[in-house]
């Protein structure tokens, strides 16, 4: 036997490699008195369950082993029990008694696992028992058990939502904990059960912010989402009054003029008569002062940008993008770029969030533009996202390397990716008009490519670019008309015929000749090309009927007898509008002629109206309105239980609600501090005061001390009246009250001594 086979036998992987297991042997091992045999049988059952095999027939034999003292066996039994409890409810109830006994164990792990297993049994009959166990575990001395209780609360709520009020009380009690692991699990329970109860977070907001770095990864991710929603309702917007956050100034001074236009100068001259005080008031209104708690949340979140977990990084970026100032959100870019070397699935999630952020704030990622270049082994879903990001990052400073990189993708083996790269070149040209000429020449080079699909896509993009400014590209329009008789792909020919018909006035001699040659090959053309040829004939007939009337009638006759019904219907509609009937007359002929003339005018507008240039749209633009880092954002549509971020308030809510609750000891110390502050702070205050005031203050101090002593004595006497049966407790209360009186007397004596020293 080889060394590798020996190692595999020693590990637990052997339970998955076995092709078959003897059920009788498993039952014997489950009933065996040796713990080792039981553990071996349970491992085989869990392995079979993991592989998808149905082993529910072993449920009665597994339930018997709940009472085994071995910790490993208990864990496996709990896993098996929670998996098949819903299908075997009656047998699952037999294990409840053993689980209740485990809740009283001295081992914290046994108590936590018992509660976890009990809450995972989704049977309504068991819920009262689970609630009783939850109430005791919420107050458990072990933080491990309290964390398990916090994780069990959402399970109980899903099984029985009618107990929400009791579960909210437990969440309120768990939020008062200071252990990071308990708080992280409690934040998850809060987000699942009562995310609308923001009042529960008010007194614990600052504590959560301070302990956020100590949470586990899951707790940090959940807490960041909860705190983002909290900040959107409790703090003012840092984006300005209008909240316009769609486009960020990228610092390129070449895009905007250095001086204002003359019109704006004239308007400034007209506004010079305004009062200076009004301008100052407006500036004061526009000034934004960040709330200290808002600043605390941002500071606590930015610390997590050094995390090794990608979900935490995305949570921080979502928070900073939603509630943080723009200049501070830039520090999220290097953290996201660091995770682009992660495995593919996580890369996809990171790139999806970067794509949305780059669409609104492209300046954040322009210095990392080379990290979004496509590698040869990138899968299709990553390539599409990288191309979309490159289109967003195109600017005067980055367009050079981006265009070279996009042009190199033409030789890629995936034709779909090649088409997307060509469309991305067109998007870059539409984003930056200064490089449109350069992009056009690159696309014209692609027209000579041997791949027909590449040629068709390049011509389609050229057509969109020509619509931006056709007057400056008359030579290119003539060149495209020449390609009409060389390209055989229907998609490309359709685009070329459209170009000839749309810009017929710029090539008055070429357009009629193109129609003549297209009429000769009309029968062999594809349906989409025939429809576009018919449109070309109508346009030329309306603009130049002298040269094209015969060609127009010939194409109409061909279209009327075509086998495609769409083409025939289009031809009939055009014939009715633009040709007169041979026989007419009648009472309603005038009305029909008037209606026909109006329809003819409308059709002329439809055919001859200048088409607006197409807008550049991202294939992932549906994500822009969804919350970053959410499942809905990744799926590009709202999924179940999706919640949109609330809008910022116009008036800041009261910040005093986030003050932590004061304890009785702090109140007592505050009263003593107030007494100490009644003394004179310096000698000048003493000599400036009157003697009567001095005597009055001293008497008030004595009265206060007397009242404190009286209250202490009253409390001690009331304790004595209530606890007459217990003499020892009475003696303790008397001694405590006497000690309090002695303390008050000492305080009064200290006050008198200080005043004598002052005199």
N, C-alpha and C positions, 0 to 999 in steps of 0.2 A: 504493500500500500504506500502511495506517495505521501510526501509531507503535507501537501496541500489538502489531500483528502482527509488526513488525520486532523488537520486544523478545522476543517469544515465539520467533522463529526463532533469535535469538542465544543463548537459554538451552537447557538440556538438555531442556526440556519438549517440544520438537519431536519427540523420539524416541517419546513416548507418543501424540502426536496423529496420527501417520501411520497410516492405515488398513491399509496393506499394505506389506510390504517384500519386495524381490526377493532370493530366497535365493542366486541365482547371483552377484548383485552383492556380497552379504555375504561369500561364499566368496572372491571375488576380492580384496576389501579385506583379509580376514584373511591372505591370502598375499602381500599387497603389501609392497614393500620400505620404503615410507614409514610411519613410526610414526603419523602423523596419520590415515592411512587405517585402520590397525589399531584405533586408539582409537575412531574413529567406528563401525566395525563392532561392536566390543565393547559400546559403549554401546547400540546398537540391540538386540543380543542380550539384554543385561540388562534393557532396558525390556520386551521381549517376554516374557521369563521372569517379570518382575514382574506382568505382566498375565495370567499364567496360560497362556500359549501354550507348547507343547512344542517346544523348540529343541535337544533332545538330539542330533539328527542332525549338529549342528555340533561335537560333542565332539572328533573327531580334528583338525579345523582349529584349534580353540581350544588344544588341548594343545601344538601346535607353538609357540605364542607364549609359552610359559613362559620361554623363554630371552631374551625381549626385555628390554632394559635399562631401558626406560621404567617409572617407578614407577606411573603411573596404569594403564597396560596390565596390569601385574602384578597389581594389586589386583582388577581386573575378571576377569582370568583365574582368580585364586584363588576368587573368588565363584562363577564358573561351574563350576569344577572340584569344589568342595565340594558343590554342589547336585546334580550328576548323577554323582557318583563311584560311588554304590551301584549305579546301573543300568548303569554301564560300568566294571566293576572291572578288566577286562583292560587297557583303555586308560588307566585312572587309574594303573595301575602304571608306565606309561611316563613319567609326570611325576614320579615319586618321585626319580629321579636328579637332575633339575633342581632340585627342592626341597631336596635335600641339599646341592647346590652353593650355593644361596641362603643356607643356614644358615651358611656360611663367609664371607658377605659382610661388608664393613667397615661397611655401613650398618645401624644397629640396627633400623630399620623393615622392611628387607628380611628380616632374620633373624626378626623377630617375625611378619611376615605369612607367611613360609614355614612356621614352626612351627604357626601357627594353621590354615593350609590342610592341612598334613599330619595334624594331630590330628583334623580334621573329616572325614577320609576314614574312614568306619566299616567298615573291612575288617580282619579279624583277621590276615591275612597281613602287613599293614603294621605291626602293633603292635610287633614287636621293633625295627624301624627307628625308630619314633616314640619308644620308650622310650630308645633310645640318644641321640636328639636331645634328649629332655627332660632327661636327666642332664647334658648339656653346657650347656643353656640355663638350668637352675636355678642354675648357678655362673657365669653370664655377668656380665660387668662392667657391663652396661647394666641399669638397673632396668626399663626398658620391655620388654626381652626376658624378664626374670624374671617380670614381671607376665603376659606372654603364656604363659609356662610354667605359672604357677599356674592360669590359666584353661583350659589344655589338659588338666590332670590329671583333672577330672571327665569330660571327653569320652573319655579313654582308659579310665577306670574303667567307663563305661557300655558300651564296646565289649568289654572283656575284664576282668571283675571278678576274675579269678584273680590279677591282678598288684597286688592291694590292698596287700600288705606293702611292695613297692617304692615304690608311690605314697605310702604313709604316711611312709616315710623321706624322700621329697622334700618332703612337707608340713612335716615336722619341721625340715628344713634351711631352708625358705623362711620359717618362723616366726621364725627368728633375724634376719631382715632388719629394718632400721630405717626403710626407705622406706615412707611411708604407702600409696602406690599398690600396692606389692607386698604389703603386709600385708592390704589390703582384698581383693585377689583371692585371697590364701591363705586367708583366713577363709571365703570362698565354697567353695573346694576342700575345706576341712576340714568344712564343714557338709554337703557332698554325699557325701564318701567315708567319713569316720570321725567322725561326730558323737558317738559314745559314748566316744571316747578323750579324756577330760578331762585326763588326765595330760600331754598335749601342750601344754595351755594354761597349766599351773601356772607355769612360769618366765617366761612372756611376758605374764601377765595385766596387770600394772601398766604395762608398755610399751604394750599395746594400748589401755588406758584413757587414757593420756596422749596418744597419737597419734590417738585416735578422731575428734577434730574436724578432722583433716587428711585423712581418708579422702574418697574420692568418695562420691556419694549412694548408689550401689549397695553399695559396701563398708560404709558406715555402717548401711544397713538390714540387711544380712546379719549384721554384727558384733553389732548390738543383739540380734538373735534368739539368736545363739550365747551371748552373755554373759548373757542372761536365764536360759537353761537352766543355765549354769554357776553363777550365783548361787543358783539354787534348790537346788543340791546342796551348795554349799560354805558358805553362810551361814545363820544362824538366821532364823526368821520374825519380821518386824517387826510382825505383826498380833496378837500375843498368843499365849498358850498354846493357846487353843481354836481359833485361826485363823478365828474368825467374822468374815467380811469382807463379809457380804451386805448389811447395812443400816448406813448411817453416820448418826451423830447430826448433824442439820442445824442445830442451834442454836436451834430454835424452842421457847422455854420454855413456850409455851402448851399443848403437847401432853402434857407430863408434869407431875404435881403437884409443887408446891414442896416440900412435906413428904412424908415417907414415910407409908404407911398404918399403922393401929394394930397390925395383925398383925406388920408388920416391926419396929415399935417393941418389941413384946413379945419377939420373937425376939432383938433386940439386947440387951434387958435380961437374957435368959437367958445370953447369951454373954459377959457382963461378967466372969465368973469365970475366963476363960482367962488363961494366963500372958502377961505382956508380952513375954517373950523369944520365945515362939512366934510372936507377931504380927510381931515384928521379923524373925524368920527367914523368915516367909512373904513379907514385903515385899521382902526381899533376893532371894528366889527369883523373884518376879514382875518385878523390875527388869530391864530390857533394855538392854544396852550394844551398840551397833552396831560391827561389825568395821571397822577402818580401811579395808580393801580394799573392803568393802561401801559405805562412805561415798565412797570414791574413784570407784567405778563410778557411783553416783548423781550425784555432782558432774560427772563427765565426760559423762553422758547429758543432764543438764538444760541444758548449754551448747548442745546441738543443737536445743533448742526454738525457736531463732531461725532455723532452716533454712528455705530457700525451697521445699524438696521435701516434699510431703505424705506420701510413704512413710516418710521419716525421722521426721517428727512422729509418725506412727502407731506406728513402732517404739519411740520414746522413751516414748510413752504406755503401750504394752504393757509395757515394762520397769518403769515407775514403778507401774503398776497391779498388777503381779505381785510385785515385790520391794521397792517403796518404801513408806515410812510414809504414812499417809492424809493427814496435813496437808501433806506435800510433794508429793503427787500432784495437789493442787489447781492447781498452776501449769501443768498440761497443758491446762486448760480454755481459756484465751485463745489458746493456739497452735492448738488444734483449731477454735475459733470463727473464727479468722482465715482458715482454708481453706474456710469455707462459701461463699465467693464464687468458688470455683474452678469449673472446668467440670463438667458434670453427672455424668460417670462418677466423677470424683474426689469430688464431693459425696456420691455414694451410698456410697462406701467410708468416708468420714469419718463420715457420719451413722450407718452401721451400727455403727461402733465406739463412737460417742457413745451410741447406744441401749443397748448393753450396759453401758457405764460408768454411765449415768444410772439404770439399773435397780438397781444396787448402791450407788452413791454419788450420789444426786440433788443434794446440796448443791453439788457442783462446778460445775454448770451453771445454777443457778437465777438468777443475775444476768444470764445471757445468754438468758433465756427468749424475748424478743422476736425473737431471731435465728432461732428455730425456727418462726415463723409462716409459713404457706403463702402463696407468691406465686402470681399468676394464671398464670404461665408455667411453673410447676414440673411436671415429668412425674409420672406416677402413682407410680413407685417411690420418688421423693423425698417425695411427699406422705404416703405411708403411714408412712415412717420418722419424719417430723416429727410426725405425730399420736401415734405411739407415744412419742416423747420428751416431748411435752407432757403426756401422761398420767403419765409418771414424775416430771415436775417439779412436779406439782400439790401445793401446800401452802397453808397459811393466808395466806401473803404473796403468792402468785402465782395463786391460784385465780380472782380477779376478772378480770384481763385474759385469762386462758386461757378461761374460760367465754364471755366476750363474743366472743372470736375464734372459738371453736368454733360458737357460735350463728350467726355470720355466714356460715359455710361451708354452711349449709342451702340457700342460693340458688345454689350452684355448679352448673355444667352437667353434671358427672360424677356420676351417681346412686350409683355405687359409693363414691366419695369421700364423698358426703353420708351414706351409711349408716355408713361408718367413723367420721365425725365424731360422729354421734349415739351410737354405741357408746362413743366416747371420753368423751363427757359422762357416761355411766353409769359408766365406770371412775373418773373423777374423783370422782363422788359416793360410790362404794364405798371409795375411798382416804381421803377426808376426810368422815366422817359428819356433821360440822357443816354442810356445804353440801348435804346430800342433799335437804333441803326445797326449796332454791333450784333445784336441778337438776330436781326433779320438776315444779315449776311451769313451768320452761322446756320440758320435754318435753310437758307438757299443752298448751302453746301450739302445739307442732308437730302435735298430734293434729288440730287444725283446719286443717292445711295442705291445699292442693288436690292435692298429689301423693300418690297412694295408697301408693307405696312408702315415702315419708317417714313417713306415718302408721303403717304396719305396723312399721317399725323403731322408732319412738318408743314404741309400745305394748309391743313386746318388751322394750325397755330398762326401761320403767316396771314391768313384771312382775318383773324381776330386782331392782329397787330396793325394791319392796314386800315382798319376802321378807326383807329385812334387819330391818325393824321394822313389821310390819303393824298392830299395835295402835294406833299413832299416826297411821295413815293410813286410818281407816275411811271418812272422807268421800271420799277419792280412790277407794277400792274401789267405793263406790256410784256414783261418777261414771263409773268404767270400765264398770260394768254397764249404764249408760245408753247408752254408746257401742256396745254389742253389737248394737243394732238400727239403727245408722247406718253402721257400717263394713262394707264388702262384701269386703275383701281376705281370702283364706283364712288367710294367715299371722297377720294381726291378729286375726281372729275366733277362731283357735285359742288365742292368748294370752289373749283376753278370757274365753273359756269356761273356761280353766284357772284364771283368777283367781276367777271365780264359784264354781267347785267347791272350790278350795283354802280359800277364806275364807267358806264357806257359813254357818258359825256366827256370823260377824259381821254377816251380812245374812240372817237367817232368813226374812224375808218376801219378799225380792227373789229369792233363789235358786230357789225352786220356780216362781215366775212366769217366770223366764228359761228354765227347762227346758220349761215348757208352750209358750212361743213357739218355742223351738228344735225341738220335736217337730213343729210345723206345717210348718217349712221343712227338715225332715230330708232329704227326697228330693233337694232341689236343692243341698245343701251339698257341699263338696269332701270328699275322702276323709279328709284329716287333721282336718277339722272334725268329721266324723261320729265318728271315733275318740274325739275329745275330748268330744263330746256323750254317747257311751256311758259314758265314765268319769264324767262329771258325774251321769248317771242312777244309776250304781252308788253313788257317794258319797252322794247324797241319799237313796237307798233304805236304805243302812246307817245313816245318821244320823237320818233323819226318814221312816220307812216309812209313817206314817199318811197323810201328804199326797202322797206321791210313788210309792206302790206301783203304781197303775194306769198312770201315765206311764212307769214303769220297764218294765212288761210290754209296753206299746205300742212303746217304742223297741227292746226286745229282739226283738219280732216283725219290725220293720222291718229291723233289722240282720241277722236270720237269712236274709232273702230278698234281701239286697243283692248287687250284681254283683261287688263287691270281695271277694276271698277272705280278705284280712287281717281285714276287718271281720266276715265270717262266722265265722272261727275264733275271734276274740275273743268274739263273742256266744255261740258254743257252749260255750266254757270257762266263761263267767259263768253260763250256764243250768245246766250240770251242777253247779256249786258251790252255787248259791243257790236252786235249785228241786228239789223232790222228784219222783221218778218216780211215775206213777200206779199201776203194778203193781210190787210188790217182794216180797221174802221170799227164803227159801232158807237154806242152811246158813251161807253166808258173808256174810249180810246185816249182821250185827252188826259184823264186821270192816270191811266197806265203809263203814258209817255212821261208825265211829270214824275211819277214814282220811279220809272226806269232811269231818268236822267239823274235823280238824286242817288240812286244806287250806283250809277256809273261814276259819279263824282267820288263816292266813298271808295269804290274799287280802285280808282286812280290814286287816291291817297294811300291805299294799302300797298299798291305795287310800287309807286314812285316815291313814297316818303323815305327820307333819309333814316336809315336804321341807326339807333344809338349803339355805341361801342359796348361790348359785353363786359360785365364786371368780373374781376378775378375773385373766385370763390374757392375756399379751401374745402377739401373733401371731409374735413373733420370740424367744420364750423359749428355743428350742433353742440359741440362740447363747451363752447364759450359761455353758455348760459347756465352750466351745471357746476356744482361745487367741486373744487379740485380735490383729488384723492378719494372720491366716492366711487362706489360701484356704478352708479348712473353715469358718471363722467367717463368711465372706461368703456361702458356699453353704448354710449352716445344716445341714450334715452332714459327716461325716468323709470326706475325699477320700484318694486314694492317697498313701502315705508321710507321713500326718499323725502327729505325735508330740505326746502330751499333756505338759504341763509336770510335772516330778517334784515330789514333796512336799518341803517343807523338812525338813532333818534335825533330830532332837531334840537331838543333841549336836553342837556345832560341830566340824568336822574341823580337822586341824592346819593352821595358817596358815603354817608355815615352808616348806611346799612351794611357795609363791609367791615365795620369795626368788630373785632372779636368780642364775645360775651365776657363780662367781668365776673370774677369769682368773689366770694364773701371775704376772703383774705385781702384781695386787692381793694375792696370797698373800705375795709377797716383801716388799711394803711393809708388810704386817701384821706380819711377823716383825721387821722393823726397828723398827716402832713399839713392839712388846713389849720390845725391847732398850732403847729410849729410856725406857720407863716404869719400868725397874728403877732408875733414878737417883732420888735423894731429891728429893721435890717441894718441900721447904722446909728451912730451917736447923734447926727444932725436931726434925724426924725424924732429922736427922744426929746431933745431940747426944744424943737419947734412945736411939740405937742403940749397941751394944757395938762395940769395936774388932775383936773376932773376927768378928762378923757382917760388918763392913766388909771385912775381908780376905777373908772367904769369898765375899762378893758380887763382889769384884773378881776373885778367882780364877775364879769361875764365868763372869764376863764374858770373861775371857781364854780359858777353856776353850771357850766358845761360839764365840769368834772363831777359835780354832784349829781347831775342828771344821768351821766354815764354810770356812776356807781349805783344810783337808784334803779336804773334799768337792769344792771347786772344782778342786783339783789332781788328785783322782781322776778327776773327769769329764774334765779335759783330757787326762789320760794315757790314759783309755779311748778318747777321740776319736782320739788319736795312734795307738793300736794298730789301730783299725779303718780308718783312712785313711792307711796307709803309702804308698800309691801316689801320693798327691797331696801334694807338699811344701808347696805354697802354703797349702793348707787347714790343714796341721799348724802352720805358722808363725802363722796367724791364731788358731788355738785356743790356742797358747802365749801369744800376746800378750793374748788375752781373759782367760785364767786368771791371768796376772800382774797384769792390771788389777784383777781381782776381789780378788786378795790385797792389792794396794795399798789398795783401798777399805776392806777389813776392817781393815788396820793403821791406816789413818787414823781409822776409827771407834774403835778401841781407844785410840789416842793422845788422841782427843778426850775419851773417858771418863776417862782418867787426869788430863788437864788440868783437867777439871771438878771432880774430887775434890780436887786440890791447891788449887784456888780455894776450895773449901768449907772446907778446913783453915785 
